[in-house]
Amino acid sequence: MALETTLSIIKPDAVAKKVSGRILSRLEEQFNVVAMKKLHLTREQAQAFYAVHKERPFYPALIDFMTSGPVVVLALEGEDAIKRYRELMGATDSTKAAAGTIRKDFGTDMQKNAVHGSDSVENGIRETRFFFAP
Ligand code: CMP
């Protein structure tokens, strides 16, 4: 196993529900939080961050949602962090996420799913650099 960095975003739905602290507690139990900030994404930031999805039908709604309120962005470090954080988050669709996962406990559906996480080691590095200086 290797030491990896993954980018977590506590999304506007979770921040609005005032559960970002409870989510942070779960993250701190398993990872080293190396950087963290709260911000309100601009449309330009959200469009650039999710550029890989720009041809998808859900893209406009995703940008509206991700800019609808503040988010908390965190760089998480740990052994095998990409896979372990994805397990902790649960399935993208909160209605299908396993019991005990963050998305099951704090999300609502496919869009309002409480948290984002990087899907590969390369994206973990790229997405962390999007928000934080090395
Ligand atoms: P996230 O992990 O942030 O990565 C892209 C996001 O797009 C995803 O979580 C969901 O919030 C959203 N998303 C992915 N697929 C769909 C879909 N089929 N319909 C609506 N939203 C989606």
Residues whose N, C-alpha, C, O or C-beta is under 5 A from the ligand:
A	BS01	CMP	F58 L62 M110 Q111 N113 V115 H116 G117
